[in-house]
Amino acid sequence: MESESRQLRKHKNLALWIALCAVLLVSSSVLFAARMEDGKHVQPLVQRSVTPQEAIPSACGIHLVEATPTATVSPTPTLTPPDVNSFVTPTPTPIYDDTTITNRNGWATGNADGYTRIVNDDQLYLCDTNHHILTESLPTSAQFSNFVFSTTFTFVKADADDAVGVYLRGDNTLDHDYRVTILGNGQVSIHKEYLSDDMVQQAILLGQVTKAASLAPPGHANTLTVIMNGPLFTVKINGATTFIVADNAYQQGQIVLYVRNATNSNGVAASFRNVQVDPIPSTSKNDAVPPL
């Protein structure tokens, strides 16, 4: 009987040890799992740089692509004897030349409440979705007086009343300037802007609003050229003279690109490239001189 009692106690002690080991094993598993689960939340977040495509609001409809570098093959030089009976007229040095637009040139880029400025693939993209004007000054402190301004622009997205254009001879705050406006419906105009005596912005239309038959539709590139020679302004689109006006209020100032989002539009976007300012050619004359 005593032997059976010892055997029973032995079995009870063994069962107790087995139960204790099982409890310890389960507790360790739960603690390990809890630490693993907690570790998911304390892992540091990996910061990922935002691509230009992601930085542009979808409302702008801009689809940027990565520039593909192309190999440049240097041609074999051919030596030709000089012609003593001819001479070459040197090409005038541009006042400002930005045919390859990059961030190194100092263009203002970034996003702000409804505005986006991005440089990609040698182009400057301006997007506006808050129904105001988004401006982009040429990255230079130069003051321009008489010149030939030219740029290639494309309406990436635009409704009929959305606009793209340029301020010319503007002061630092663009309170006094000349503004060329090109609407999505093909109408072109130029205004003289100034502040009234009570500091309210005013704009006077110079000449008449003109429908530019030479303007390509949204999605296609256009070349805008403005010749400012003293009081005379000649505006050309794709080589065709759109209008000539005259005004002598402002003699020099900055040049500023812009887009404007109309009140009934959900977004305007335009790209610019080949921005250049050249001196007035010595042989250049306007076709007509309207009265001041």
QUITATA-V994799 format. One line per field, one symbol per residue. phi: phi as a letter, one per 30 degrees, with the letter a starting at -180 (. if undefined). burial: + if it has 9 or more other C-alpha atoms within 8 Angstrom, else -. Layout:
phi=???
burial=???
//
This chain:
phi=.dddddddddddddddddddddddddddddddddddddddccdddddcdddedddcedddicbdbddcdcdccddddcdbddcdcbbcdddedddbbbdcdbdddjddbkcagicbbbcahibcccbbbcibcccbdedacdccccaccbacbbddaadecdbblbcbhdddchdbacbcbbdddjdbabbccacddcicdbbcdcicdbdddddddejcdbccbbccbidcbccbbhicddabbbacdbcaldcbdabbcddccclbbbcbahdbbcddddcdbddbbddd
burial=---------------------------------------------------+--++---+++-------------------------------+--+++-++----+---+--+++++++-+++++++++++++-+++-----++++++++++++++++-+++++++++++---++++++++++-++++++++++-----+---+++--+-+--+--+--+++++++++--+++++++--++++++---+-+++++++++++--+-++++++++++++++--------+---
//
